[in-house]
Amino acid sequence: IQILKGSTENIATFTPDGSCDLYHNNSKKIETTATGVTVTGSVTDTKGDLRTIPQNSQSSAYTLSGSDAGKHIYYSGSAAAITVPSGQFNVGDAVTIISANSSANITIEQSGTTIHNAADATTGTRTLAPKGMATLICVASNVFSISGAGLS
């Protein structure tokens, strides 16, 4: 089965026991295969390209928000706190914090939330060393697990 615009421009083709192909302006963008789906071009959602981790650059004290889910916070300021507030994240949301500073620690603070260190199961505010990187993932309502390099 073939769907065309006019007599020559492909919109979709469906091959019995074969692929289903979708086109944009006569250029194939999605093709089903025996093992899955092939996409030509980028795959995006409301947060951007799914092959990248969007960056949110910060240089002073910062409170995370739900819009930070799926992003990394690139912190380039001097010693300050990044606060993990309650009511902002859903189970499965993840945020990575990267310290760009070579001499100052970053404090990762709880605020109505609980942060469990994956290394030793302790809870509480964490310290991220210079040039360190840590990822938080929301595992329950206002409960996070954190792990990373340079994390104490």
GIURJO-V605101 format. One record per residue. RES is the residue in one letter. OMEGA is omega in degrees with one decimal (* if undefined). BURIAL is b if it has 9 or more other ideal C-beta (glycine too) atoms within 8 Angstrom, else e. Layout:
res->{RES,RES}
omega->{OMEGA,OMEGA}
burial->{BURIAL,BURIAL}
//
This chain:
res->{I,Q,I,L,K,G,S,T,E,N,I,A,T,F,T,P,D,G,S,C,D,L,Y,H,N,N,S,K,K,I,E,T,T,A,T,G,V,T,V,T,G,S,V,T,D,T,K,G,D,L,R,T,I,P,Q,N,S,Q,S,S,A,Y,T,L,S,G,S,D,A,G,K,H,I,Y,Y,S,G,S,A,A,A,I,T,V,P,S,G,Q,F,N,V,G,D,A,V,T,I,I,S,A,N,S,S,A,N,I,T,I,E,Q,S,G,T,T,I,H,N,A,A,D,A,T,T,G,T,R,T,L,A,P,K,G,M,A,T,L,I,C,V,A,S,N,V,F,S,I,S,G,A,G,L,S}
omega->{-179.3,175.3,-176.1,166.2,-173.4,-178.4,-174.1,-174.2,179.2,170.1,178.3,172.0,-179.5,-176.8,179.1,-178.5,-178.0,-173.2,166.7,-174.7,175.6,-174.6,169.2,-179.3,177.1,178.1,-177.1,-179.6,-179.0,178.6,173.1,178.4,178.3,-177.7,-179.8,-176.1,174.4,179.0,174.6,-175.7,-177.5,175.0,-175.8,168.6,-176.0,179.7,177.6,-177.9,-177.5,178.0,179.8,174.3,-176.5,-178.4,171.2,-178.0,178.9,179.1,175.7,-179.1,-173.4,174.1,179.4,175.0,179.9,179.4,176.9,180.0,180.0,-178.6,168.3,177.1,179.6,-173.0,-175.8,-178.6,175.0,-176.1,179.4,-179.4,167.1,-174.5,176.3,-174.0,177.5,172.6,-176.5,-170.9,176.0,177.4,-179.4,176.7,179.8,176.4,175.3,178.6,-179.5,177.9,177.9,-176.1,-178.3,-176.5,-175.3,174.8,171.6,174.9,176.1,-169.7,170.2,173.6,-174.5,179.3,174.0,178.0,177.3,175.6,-178.6,-177.7,-174.4,177.0,176.8,178.8,175.6,178.3,-177.7,175.7,176.8,-176.9,174.9,-178.7,178.9,178.7,179.8,177.3,174.5,172.7,179.8,-176.6,176.2,-179.2,179.4,177.6,-176.4,166.8,179.6,172.7,178.2,178.6,-178.7,-176.5,174.8,*}
burial->{e,e,e,b,e,e,e,e,b,b,e,b,b,e,e,e,e,e,e,b,b,b,b,e,e,e,e,b,b,b,b,b,e,e,e,e,e,e,e,e,e,e,e,e,e,e,e,e,e,e,e,e,e,b,e,b,e,b,e,e,e,b,e,b,e,e,e,b,b,b,b,b,b,b,b,e,b,e,e,b,b,b,b,b,b,e,e,e,b,e,e,e,b,b,b,b,b,b,b,e,b,e,e,b,b,b,b,b,b,b,b,e,b,e,b,b,b,e,e,e,e,e,e,e,e,b,b,b,b,b,e,b,b,b,b,b,b,b,e,e,e,b,b,b,b,b,b,b,e,b,b,e}
//
